[in-house]
């Protein structure tokens, strides 16, 4: 993200000196965001595996937590492709001029079908971004590997993933929507 994005985003709202301070602070603490992303990814992997493990336990399926963690880790490649696609899209074909434009860009998502996504409330943008081709593929890849490891029918593994992970994801979306409407107020 270039400095001009900050000027275009905040230029009419705050002074140029304040924008310079924001840019400087952003450069100084940017390394913290990398640590936060790594911690968040590890927690997401562990939580996803735990949620599906709980569902397999309730279904009397014989699979270890480590096996599930490996399935989740392999399936994460799809979400990595999603991030790469977004990055390449921002670099090549998406015209953006503000931070909101960057945040609203998610290729192959329901949000990409919205005419003016920057005008949507944050919680709706987040929900529409999460409903994307990569996320749906992620569900089915987890189901596929679950079928291979547990020797159950694919339909049953899809049902297991939907009844555990997807339902948990819906609760996560509701939580984030609530927090974004009460805290962010946009």
C-alpha positions in Angstrom: 0.0 0.0 0.0 1.5 3.3 -1.1 1.5 6.6 0.8 -0.9 8.1 -1.8 -3.6 5.6 -0.7 -3.5 7.2 2.8 -3.7 10.7 1.3 -6.6 9.8 -0.9 -8.4 8.0 1.9 -7.9 10.6 4.7 -7.0 13.7 2.8 -10.4 15.4 3.2 -10.8 14.2 6.8 -7.6 15.1 8.6 -4.5 17.3 8.1 -1.6 16.2 6.0 0.7 16.3 9.1 -1.6 13.8 10.8 -1.5 11.6 7.7 2.3 11.7 7.8 2.2 10.6 11.4 -0.2 7.7 10.5 2.2 6.6 7.7 5.2 6.7 10.0 3.5 4.8 12.7 2.2 2.3 10.2 5.8 1.6 9.0 7.2 1.4 12.5 4.6 -1.2 13.8 4.0 -3.1 10.6 6.0 -6.0 11.9 3.5 -6.5 14.6 0.9 -7.3 12.0 3.0 -10.2 10.7 3.2 -11.7 14.2 -0.6 -11.2 14.6 -1.3 -12.9 11.3 0.9 -15.9 12.2 -0.8 -16.3 15.6 -4.2 -15.9 14.1 -3.5 -18.5 11.4 -2.2 -21.0 14.0 -5.2 -20.4 16.2 -7.5 -20.9 13.1 -5.9 -24.2 12.2 -6.1 -25.5 15.8 -9.7 -24.3 16.2 -10.9 -25.7 12.9 -9.3 -29.1 13.7 -10.8 -29.0 17.2 -14.3 -28.2 15.9 -14.2 -31.0 13.3 -12.6 -33.4 15.8 -15.4 -32.8 18.2 -17.9 -33.6 15.4 -16.1 -36.8 14.5 -16.0 -37.8 18.1 -19.7 -37.3 18.4 -20.2 -39.4 15.2 -18.0 -42.2 16.6 -15.5 -41.9 13.8 -12.0 -43.0 14.4 -9.6 -40.2 13.6 -6.9 -38.5 15.7 -6.7 -34.8 16.3 -3.2 -34.9 14.5 -4.8 -36.5 11.4 -7.4 -33.8 11.3 -4.8 -31.1 11.8 -2.9 -32.5 8.8 -6.1 -32.5 6.8 -6.8 -28.9 7.7 -3.2 -27.9 7.0 -3.3 -29.4 3.5 -6.7 -27.8 2.9 -5.4 -24.4 3.8 -3.6 -24.3 0.5 -6.9 -23.3 -1.1 -7.1 -20.3 1.3 -3.5 -19.4 0.5 -4.5 -19.4 -3.2 -7.3 -17.0 -2.3 -4.8 -14.6 -0.7 -2.5 -14.9 -3.7 -5.4 -14.3 -6.1 -6.4 -11.2 -4.1 -2.8 -9.9 -4.0 -2.3 -10.5 -7.8 -5.7 -8.9 -8.5 -4.9 -5.8 -6.6 -1.5 -5.5 -8.4 -2.8 -6.1 -11.9 -6.4 -5.5 -12.7 -8.2 -3.9 -9.8 -8.3 -0.1 -9.7 -8.1 1.1 -6.1 -7.5 4.5 -4.7 -8.6 4.2 -1.0 -8.1 1.8 1.8 -11.8 1.0 1.6 -11.3 -0.1 -2.0 -8.6 -2.5 -1.0 -10.6 -3.9 1.9 -13.7 -4.4 -0.4 -11.8 -6.3 -3.1 -12.2 -10.1 -2.9 -12.2 -12.0 -6.2 -14.6 -14.9 -6.7 -16.7 -13.8 -3.7 -20.3 -12.7 -3.4 -19.0 -9.2 -2.8 -17.5 -9.1 -6.3 -21.0 -9.1 -7.7 -22.0 -5.9 -5.7 -21.9 -2.8 -7.8 -20.5 -0.4 -5.1 -19.1 -2.6 -2.3 -17.5 0.4 -0.5 -20.9 1.7 0.3 -21.9 -1.4 2.2 -21.7 -1.7 6.0 -18.6 -3.5 7.3 -20.5 -6.5 8.6 -22.1 -7.1 5.2 -18.8 -6.8 3.4 -17.2 -9.3 5.7 -20.0 -11.8 5.2 -20.0 -11.4 1.4 -16.2 -11.8 1.3 -16.3 -15.0 3.3 -18.9 -16.5 0.9 -16.4 -17.2 -1.9 -15.4 -20.0 -4.2 -12.2 -20.6 -2.3 -14.0 -21.0 1.0 -16.5 -23.4 -0.5 -13.7 -25.4 -2.1 -12.0 -25.5 1.3 -15.0 -27.2 2.8 -15.1 -29.8 0.1 -11.4 -30.5 0.3 -11.6 -31.1 4.0 -14.6 -33.4 3.3 -12.6 -35.3 0.6 -9.6 -35.9 2.9 -12.0 -36.8 5.8 -13.5 -39.4 3.5 -10.1 -40.9 2.6 -8.9 -41.1 6.2 -12.1 -42.3 7.9 -13.4 -44.5 5.0 -16.9 -42.9 5.2 -19.0 -41.8 2.3 -18.2 -38.4 0.9 -21.8 -37.3 1.5 -21.4 -38.1 5.2 -18.1 -36.3 5.4 -19.7 -33.2 3.7 -22.5 -33.4 6.2 -20.0 -33.6 9.1 -18.0 -30.6 7.8 -21.2 -28.5 7.2 -22.7 -29.4 10.6 -19.5 -28.5 12.5 -17.2 -26.1 10.6 -19.7 -24.3 8.5 -22.1 -23.8 11.5 -19.2 -22.5 13.5 -18.2 -20.2 10.7 -21.8 -18.8 10.7 -21.5 -18.1 14.5 -18.1 -16.4 13.8 -19.7 -14.2 11.2 -22.5 -13.3 13.6 -19.9 -12.4 16.3 -17.9 -10.3 13.9 -21.0 -8.6 12.5 -22.1 -7.8 16.0 -18.7 -6.4 17.0 -18.4 -4.4 13.8 -21.8 -2.8 14.2 -21.3 -2.0 17.9 -17.6 -1.0 17.9 -16.8 0.3 14.4 -20.2 2.0 13.7 -19.8 2.1 9.9 
